[in-house]
Amino acid sequence: MASTKEWFESVAEAERRARKRLPHSVFMALRAGSEQGATLSDNVAAFGELGLIPRIAPGPLERSQATSVMGEEISLPVLISPTGVQAVHPEGELAVARAAANAGTAIGLSSFASKAVEQVIEQNEKTFFQTYWLGTRERLEQIVGRAKSAGAKGLIVTIDWTFAHRRDWGSPAIPERLTPGAALRFAPQALARPGWLWAYLKTGKVPDLTTPNLEAVGGAAPTFFGAYGEWIQTPLPSWDDLAWLREQWGGPFMVKGVMHPDDARRAAQIGATAISVSTHGGNNLDGTPAAIRGLPAIVDAVGEQIEVVLDGGVRRGSDVVKALALGARAVMIGRPYLWGLGANGEAGVHNVLEILRAGIDEALVGLGRNSIHDLVPGDLVVPPGFAIGSSG
């Protein structure tokens, strides 16, 4: 269908509409990658290096996209990747959770989210809670214990962050709290985007930069930067620490941020249910090759032992199909749904998910496949030197 005021036809158009609707600093917080953005760019460009080999009649009359991740049945092999405070829209993670539920898929909820885990699970029971290695073991027990009590279906622990703050083109200025002084400084940006501003004014609230899921017992919820400060001062975890956390959780457990086959093997050894092959959206160690380049070697190393999910650079349904053909069980998306949220709230997120669903279906038709589970590497043209790593 053609694009309308309430519907866009591509993720690229969602990005363009979000740029027009969001204040500059808010949009750039979504768009930026670390340093020169080499990894950010390669995450997207690498998919273009992979070709598809179509097959003709007779095509499949019925096609299935259903699968499961960490014990949750989903009708679409696209999950919501956890991202921090979602001030792009007043409803933030609640709108995203509803859109994902309506699309029949799961949401990863960041521990740095702007909405409480209990509220999000009310909107989508297929919620995986994400945490970093943050604070003491006692602090982590309190954080993940709350998520478990709320009914989170699985735990995602993100371990690939090196605290790379640098942006060669300049990081957007984001205040720790929206004080009167900060509001005055950002007023010109907000006034230049009246639709975004009006959406907040109707609620009677300002963008919330606190992290309610990190609220300490008997204390207040920290700001995003307060939580970041606690995290950056926490010593990095060992594999023994991660094994301890998996045991404490006692349910489906994903290690997020794996790019090396050896790390994938260690995740399998500690009993993780799944791993996410990810570069943290190009916001980590710049110069890391695209996540999709690391996928084949990791699948070769542990694909029979653990669920492998791809996170990074997905912009089209055909990208999803390429990742599945190389052995991923599903993909996770970050920027695309945030652009949808910025462009048109809950409807925009659902729009993005349906664009991907349609693109997956079109690719299955072209490849002559009845199901995403029928996809194989032979459906692709993979250029020499595309993949990195070694299965050893």
C-alpha positions in Angstrom: 0.0 0.0 0.0 1.1 3.6 -0.6 2.4 5.7 2.2 -0.2 7.9 4.0 -0.1 10.3 6.9 -0.6 7.3 9.3 1.4 4.6 7.4 4.9 4.4 6.0 6.3 1.8 3.7 9.9 1.4 4.8 12.1 1.7 7.8 14.0 4.4 6.0 10.8 6.4 5.8 10.2 5.8 9.5 13.7 7.3 10.1 12.9 10.3 7.9 9.6 11.0 9.7 11.2 10.6 13.1 13.9 13.1 12.1 11.2 15.6 11.2 9.2 15.0 14.4 11.8 14.7 17.1 14.0 17.4 18.6 17.5 17.3 17.2 19.2 16.0 20.4 16.6 13.3 20.8 16.9 12.1 17.2 20.7 12.2 17.3 20.7 10.1 20.5 19.0 7.4 18.4 21.2 7.9 15.4 24.7 8.2 16.8 27.4 5.5 16.9 30.7 5.5 18.6 33.7 7.5 17.2 33.6 7.7 13.4 30.6 5.3 13.2 32.5 2.6 11.2 30.8 -0.3 13.0 27.4 1.5 12.8 27.7 1.8 9.0 29.0 -1.7 8.5 26.2 -3.2 10.5 23.8 -1.9 7.8 26.1 -2.1 4.7 27.1 -5.8 5.3 23.6 -7.0 4.5 23.9 -5.4 1.1 26.9 -7.6 0.3 24.8 -10.8 0.7 22.8 -11.8 -2.4 19.6 -13.9 -2.5 19.2 -16.8 -5.0 15.5 -16.9 -6.1 13.6 -20.0 -7.2 10.5 -20.0 -9.4 7.3 -22.0 -9.7 5.7 -23.8 -8.1 6.0 -21.4 -5.1 4.8 -22.2 -1.6 1.1 -21.5 -1.0 1.4 -21.2 2.7 4.4 -19.7 4.6 5.2 -19.7 8.3 7.3 -17.2 10.2 6.6 -18.7 13.6 9.5 -19.7 15.9 10.5 -19.6 19.6 13.1 -17.8 21.5 14.0 -18.6 25.1 10.9 -20.7 25.5 8.5 -18.1 24.1 6.5 -18.8 21.0 6.4 -15.9 18.6 4.7 -15.4 15.2 7.5 -13.2 13.8 11.2 -13.9 14.1 11.9 -10.2 15.1 12.2 -9.3 18.7 12.4 -5.9 20.4 16.0 -5.2 21.5 16.3 -3.5 24.9 17.2 0.2 24.7 17.5 2.8 27.4 15.2 5.7 28.4 12.7 6.1 25.5 11.9 9.8 25.7 11.0 9.8 22.0 7.3 9.4 23.0 5.4 9.9 26.3 4.3 6.2 26.5 7.8 4.9 25.7 8.2 1.2 26.4 4.5 0.8 27.1 3.7 1.7 23.5 6.5 -0.6 22.3 5.3 -3.5 24.4 1.7 -3.2 23.1 2.9 -3.0 19.5 5.1 -6.1 19.9 2.2 -8.0 21.6 -0.1 -7.1 18.7 2.5 -8.3 16.3 2.9 -11.6 18.2 6.4 -11.1 19.4 8.5 -10.5 22.5 10.1 -7.3 24.0 13.5 -6.9 25.6 13.1 -4.3 28.4 16.2 -2.4 29.4 17.0 -2.0 33.1 17.6 1.6 32.1 14.0 1.9 30.7 11.7 4.8 31.6 8.8 2.5 32.5 8.6 0.0 35.3 8.9 -3.7 34.4 5.6 -4.4 36.1 3.8 -1.9 33.8 5.5 -3.3 30.7 4.6 -6.9 31.5 0.9 -5.8 31.8 1.1 -4.8 28.2 3.1 -7.8 26.9 3.6 -10.9 28.9 6.4 -12.0 26.6 8.9 -9.7 28.2 12.6 -10.4 28.7 14.3 -8.2 31.2 17.8 -6.9 30.4 20.5 -5.9 32.9 24.2 -4.9 32.8 26.7 -6.2 35.4 25.9 -3.4 37.8 26.8 -2.9 41.4 27.4 -5.7 43.9 25.9 -9.2 43.7 23.4 -8.2 46.3 22.4 -5.2 44.1 22.0 -7.5 41.1 19.9 -10.0 43.1 17.6 -7.1 44.0 17.3 -5.9 40.4 16.7 -9.3 38.8 14.6 -10.5 41.7 12.1 -7.7 41.1 11.9 -8.6 37.4 11.4 -12.3 38.2 8.6 -11.4 40.7 7.0 -9.2 38.0 6.8 -12.2 35.6 9.6 -11.5 33.2 10.1 -14.6 31.0 13.8 -14.4 30.6 16.9 -12.5 31.5 19.3 -10.8 29.1 22.7 -9.7 30.4 24.6 -7.3 28.2 28.4 -7.6 28.6 29.9 -6.0 25.5 30.2 -2.4 26.6 33.5 -0.6 26.9 32.1 2.8 27.8 33.0 4.4 24.5 31.5 7.9 24.8 33.3 9.5 21.8 31.4 10.6 18.8 33.5 12.2 16.1 30.5 14.3 14.9 29.6 15.3 18.5 27.4 13.7 21.0 24.0 15.3 21.6 23.6 17.2 24.8 21.2 15.3 27.1 20.4 16.7 30.6 20.6 14.5 33.7 17.3 16.0 34.8 14.9 18.3 33.1 15.3 21.2 35.5 13.8 24.6 34.7 17.3 25.7 33.4 17.6 22.6 31.2 14.1 23.1 29.9 14.9 26.7 28.9 18.1 25.6 27.1 16.2 22.9 25.1 13.1 25.0 24.5 14.1 26.1 21.0 14.5 22.5 19.9 11.2 21.5 21.5 9.3 24.5 20.0 10.7 23.6 16.6 8.9 20.2 16.9 5.4 21.1 18.1 3.9 17.7 17.4 6.4 16.0 19.8 6.0 18.8 22.4 2.2 18.7 22.2 2.2 14.9 22.8 4.0 15.5 26.1 2.0 18.6 27.1 -1.3 16.6 26.8 0.0 14.2 29.5 0.9 17.0 31.8 4.4 15.5 32.2 7.9 16.2 30.9 10.2 13.5 29.4 11.2 11.2 32.3 14.9 10.6 32.5 14.8 8.3 35.6 15.2 4.5 35.6 12.5 3.0 37.8 13.7 -0.6 37.4 16.9 0.3 39.2 15.2 1.8 42.2 17.0 0.7 45.4 15.0 -0.7 48.3 13.8 2.3 50.3 15.3 4.7 47.9 14.5 6.8 44.8 14.9 5.7 41.2 18.3 7.0 39.8 18.5 9.2 36.8 19.8 7.6 33.6 23.2 9.2 34.2 23.2 8.2 37.8 22.6 4.6 36.8 25.3 4.9 34.1 27.7 6.1 36.8 27.0 3.1 39.0 27.5 0.8 36.1 30.8 2.4 34.9 32.3 2.1 38.4 31.4 -1.6 38.6 34.3 -4.0 37.9 33.7 -6.1 34.7 32.3 -9.5 35.4 34.0 -12.8 34.9 32.5 -15.9 33.4 32.1 -17.3 37.0 30.1 -14.1 37.8 27.8 -14.7 34.8 27.4 -18.4 35.8 26.4 -17.2 39.3 23.8 -14.8 37.8 22.4 -17.5 35.5 21.9 -19.7 38.6 20.3 -16.9 40.5 17.9 -16.2 37.7 17.0 -19.9 37.3 15.3 -19.5 33.9 15.9 -18.6 30.3 19.1 -16.6 30.1 20.7 -14.7 27.2 24.2 -13.4 27.0 24.1 -10.3 24.7 27.1 -8.8 22.9 29.0 -11.9 21.6 31.2 -11.5 18.5 33.8 -14.2 19.0 33.3 -18.0 18.8 35.3 -18.5 22.0 32.9 -16.3 23.9 30.0 -18.1 22.4 31.5 -21.4 23.7 31.9 -20.0 27.2 28.3 -18.8 27.2 27.2 -22.3 26.3 29.4 -23.8 29.0 27.8 -21.7 31.7 24.4 -23.0 30.6 23.1 -19.9 28.8 19.9 -20.5 26.8 20.8 -18.0 24.1 23.4 -15.6 22.9 22.9 -12.4 20.9 25.5 -11.7 18.2 25.7 -7.9 18.6 28.0 -4.9 18.4 25.7 -2.8 20.7 24.3 -1.1 17.7 27.7 0.3 16.7 27.9 2.1 20.1 30.7 0.0 21.5 34.3 -0.6 20.1 34.3 1.2 16.8 36.0 -0.8 14.0 34.3 -4.0 15.1 32.9 -5.7 11.9 29.2 -5.9 11.4 27.3 -8.4 13.6 26.2 -10.4 10.6 29.9 -11.0 9.6 30.4 -12.7 13.0 27.3 -14.9 12.8 28.5 -17.8 10.6 31.5 -18.7 12.7 29.5 -18.5 15.9 26.7 -20.7 14.5 29.4 -23.2 13.4 30.8 -23.1 17.0 27.7 -23.4 19.1 24.6 -23.5 16.9 23.8 -27.1 18.0 24.1 -26.2 21.7 22.5 -22.8 22.2 20.0 -20.4 20.5 21.8 -17.8 18.4 20.1 -14.4 17.8 21.4 -11.7 15.5 21.2 -8.0 16.7 22.4 -5.2 14.5 21.8 -3.5 11.2 18.4 -5.0 10.3 16.4 -2.6 8.2 14.4 -4.9 5.8 12.6 -8.2 5.9 15.2 -9.6 3.5 17.9 -8.7 6.1 16.0 -10.9 8.6 15.9 -13.8 6.0 19.7 -13.4 5.4 20.4 -13.7 9.1 18.1 -16.8 9.4 19.7 -18.4 6.4 23.1 -18.1 8.1 21.8 -19.8 11.2 20.2 -17.3 13.5 17.0 -18.3 15.2 15.6 -14.8 15.1 16.8 -11.1 15.0 16.5 -8.2 17.4 15.9 -4.6 16.3 16.7 -1.4 18.0 16.8 1.8 16.0 14.0 0.8 13.6 11.3 0.5 16.3 12.5 3.7 18.0 12.2 5.5 14.7 8.7 4.1 14.4 7.9 5.2 17.9 9.2 8.7 17.2 7.3 8.9 13.9 3.9 7.7 15.1 3.9 6.2 18.6 2.5 2.7 19.1 1.1 2.6 15.6 4.6 3.5 14.2 6.2 0.6 16.1 3.6 -1.8 14.8 4.1 -0.3 11.3 7.8 -1.2 11.4 7.1 -4.7 12.6 4.6 -5.3 9.8 7.0 -3.9 7.2 9.5 -6.5 8.3 6.9 -9.3 8.4 5.8 -8.4 4.8 9.4 -8.3 3.7 10.2 -11.7 5.2 7.1 -13.2 3.5 8.1 -11.7 0.1 11.6 -13.1 0.5 10.2 -16.6 1.3 8.1 -16.5 -1.8 11.1 -15.5 -3.9 13.3 -18.2 -2.4 10.6 -20.8 -2.7 10.5 -21.6 1.0 7.5 -22.6 3.0 9.0 -21.6 6.4 11.8 -19.6 7.9 13.1 -22.9 9.2 13.7 -24.1 5.7 16.2 -21.3 5.0 19.8 -22.5 4.4 23.1 -20.8 3.6 22.7 -22.0 0.0 19.8 -19.5 -0.4 22.5 -16.8 -0.3 25.4 -15.5 -2.3 28.1 -14.9 0.3 31.2 -13.2 -1.1 34.7 -14.5 -0.2 36.0 -12.9 3.0 32.6 -11.8 4.1 32.5 -13.7 7.4 35.0 -13.2 10.3 36.2 -15.4 13.0 36.9 -19.1 13.1 35.0 -22.0 14.6 38.3 -23.4 15.6 
